[in-house]
Amino acid sequence: MGAYQIRGGSPLRGVIPIHGAKNSLLPILAATLVTKGECVLHNCPRISDADVALAILRSLGCEARREGQTLIVNTYPACETEIPAVLMQKMRAAVIFLGALLARFGAARLTHPGGCRLGNRPIDLHLLGLRLMGAQCEYEGEELLCRAAKLRGATVALPFPSVGATENLILAALGCDGEVVLCNAAREPEIADLCGFLTACGARIEGAGTSVVRIRGGCALHGTEFTVMPDRMEAATYLCAAAATRGEITLTHTEPAHLRAVTDVLADGGCEITQYARQITLRCDTLRAVSPIRTAPYPAFPTDAQAPVMAAMATAQGVSVFEETIFSDRFRHVPALVRMGAKITATRRYAVVEGVETLHGACVEATDLRGGAAMVIAALAAHGSSTVLRSEHTERGYAALVQSLRDCGGQIIDTE
Ligand code: UD1
């Protein structure tokens, strides 16, 4: 179990280059399985979730190696259709291998995916779409068995634009006879990136990144070279850390257009934000409470930024209200922020944050990936020393978190 020791109270100042996106890389690694060749992926962050995805690929018979920020995956030798339970329980995105296995082999055996505990996280929408494509999906005890001699084209209308279900169904559709039309698909930029990768491999996909995606199945896919898009949640986290510490940072290698919902909120709070083509600078002298924030599917305010923004608003002047509509239990970071002196009252759906003048150091335990990031932000802003236990949660999704913050003057060390 790792921990961060943080001495707070100094403004962050400096430049942080943003890494490749976790939520793009993971489905792309699953997608390599549908190709039968070598894929060279650039801008791949060193995060533990990527290691899990590589372990899954290897357990299926693929070859995978890392050279710096580049991953080289050869899926030609893949021969297994079963994902070990120990790997499934390590991250939610492991379930995206289901669609890829069905497309490649017409069969998959796996257990329910683990990942951050944010409330109930069923996979009914994934299975709904797969069944419409002709897959038989049955549980045998804890194991889910999916089979399809041949997947068929279908129109799938998702009752909710689930990110994971959209990705899974796009991958499964590649193995169909005919066309799959996915309606009410999620529009997160990571889905467009996944489709960009697949198109580079020879897939025929229309409407990527919109709510209607058409996938023509049956095209033989080849390997390719591809650069993963920048991580918008890593960027959002550092912007919040700069706001919380009343600092000034510049993020490079980022995509400002993907961050609009977050930068609009921070600008509403009084931060000065300057955007260039691949760069954002945020400067914060005083921070005010913001208009009510409601999480919702892209392009609205992202649930993954809710905890980091809340940590920043803990010391803003006035009252900010958060409504979480995506996950049923995503305020698990609140008790830790309260221990640091924040004034927050939360129900399952709403959190009311009354900004205080200063936070103070405390020993807290990361509850999940973004909740842990929120605690790091609060600790950087707080007076005194803090310990954030269970840093393995943040290491799932942030590459070089400690180094990036230290480069901007943050007093943080990893005690592992
Ligand atoms: C992805 C992201 C995660 C982000 C989330 C929402 C990855 C690896 N993870 O997670 O960081 O917080 O999108 O933007 O990309 N749901 C169902 N049935 C289903 C599927 C989902 O009820 O079959 C519900 C979930 O329980 C949740 C909501 O839909 O309440 C959103 O889930 P979804 O969009 O699928 O998120 P993930 O793909 O798990």
Residues whose N, C-alpha, C, O or C-beta is under 5 A from the ligand:
A	BS01	UD1	N23 R92 A93 N120 R121 P122 I123 D124 L125 H126 P161 S162 V163 G164 A165 T303 D304 I326 F327
